Amino acid sequence: MPDKDTNNRVNETGEAEFTPEMNPPVRDEPLTEAQKARKGPIRRFLDTPPDNTVKTVVVALALCLVASMVVSAAAVSLRPLQEQNAALDKQVNIVEVAGRYEEGMDVAAAFADFEPHVVELATGAFADGADIEGQVLDPLTFDDRAAADDLTLSAPLDDDPAGIGRQANYVTVYLLRAEDGSLDKVILPVYGYGLWSTLYGFIAVEEDGNTIYGLQFYEHAETPGLGAEVDNPRWKALWRGKKLRDDEGDLKINVGKTVTAAGPDYHVDALSGATLTSRGVDSLVRFWMSERGFEPFLERVRAGEI
Ligand SMILES: Cc1cc2nc3c(=O)[nH]c(=O)nc-3n(C[C@H](O)[C@H](O)[C@H](O)COP(=O)(O)O)c2cc1C
């Protein structure tokens, strides 16, 4: 209640009561040891001066601990969402490289038109449901990247133009069929090293097993404006209609600065200012389209067996 003379707040015994507006009381007398001992350890810690070394270190460690717990909790709780987004992004790319993508479309519905199969690279045969040392190859769940690191499903590469180290023996391909059930396109996963990173993407090949419909990367870390121009729609458009093999069946597709003797049908211009990334794309496309890649499967496509 307020003192009637000074208008300050006083307690029942008439002593001035401190309010938030007033300065805190100044302690003239230092605390006795008995008073200090009565305080708890936390209170004693908080009462140490702010420039105390132990206090500084403890506060810094506590902050680090809290921050790392928040980051870990966020990483763990967001992982399913990240995986879901990565799967959706891959679907968008498959739909897009096949020329079926439209802004705002239901990607999952469009992706349902694609027929996934696990292919054995060496033979080009479907291996859906095959049991490889206890691992059943389900095309809906087969993880190509994990397979490339799995010792039972992959083999090391001595001659490794794509810079991938190991190659999986099995990969998932996607078939797109016309309404009458005939084959329209095959979507094949390709990857390999550029300048700074491994580029992961898909190549769409038409039903003749030889004409490229599109090439698209969904993951890489090349430099924006230089190597990352692999994502430039104008450069991607250069791939449409290019041929993999000539009439003799020799692999002729190439990315480079100058048109080779095979002619423009087999040539895609290298990105200017990004010769090294372009060279990586050239190597990875030629590797995956070769006998060590999808050629056995593409032979079956050309033979009308798919
Ligand atoms: C910071 C920096 C980033 C670069 N990133 C790339 C890249 O992602 N891809 C690439 O091929 N070249 C990149 N380059 C350029 C290469 O070092 C090299 O100069 C270029 O590939 C040569 O291409 P050009 O013959 O078409 O000029 C980069 C250079 C610098 C300085």
The ligand as a Gaussian input file, in Angstrom:
#p B3LYP/6-31G(d) Opt

LIG

0 1
 C       34.836000     -21.491000     -59.178000
 C       34.846000     -22.261000     -60.455000
 C       33.865000     -23.196000     -60.674000
 C       33.843000     -23.933000     -61.848000
 N       32.863000     -24.868000     -62.024000
 C       32.884000     -25.588000     -63.150000
 C       31.889000     -26.601000     -63.364000
 O       30.957000     -26.825000     -62.559000
 N       31.983000     -27.343000     -64.496000
 C       32.979000     -27.152000     -65.424000
 O       33.023000     -27.877000     -66.404000
 N       33.886000     -26.185000     -65.257000
 C       33.871000     -25.411000     -64.135000
 N       34.798000     -24.451000     -63.974000
 C       35.689000     -24.123000     -65.077000
 C       36.766000     -25.152000     -65.264000
 O       37.743000     -24.952000     -64.330000
 C       37.312000     -25.032000     -66.690000
 O       37.857000     -23.763000     -66.831000
 C       36.221000     -25.195000     -67.716000
 O       35.612000     -26.432000     -67.544000
 C       36.789000     -25.095000     -69.104000
 O       35.681000     -24.973000     -69.986000
 P       35.801000     -24.205000     -71.387000
 O       36.906000     -24.899000     -72.105000
 O       34.467000     -24.354000     -72.049000
 O       36.114000     -22.780000     -71.058000
 C       34.829000     -23.714000     -62.814000
 C       35.827000     -22.769000     -62.594000
 C       35.830000     -22.042000     -61.423000
 C       36.903000     -21.039000     -61.214000

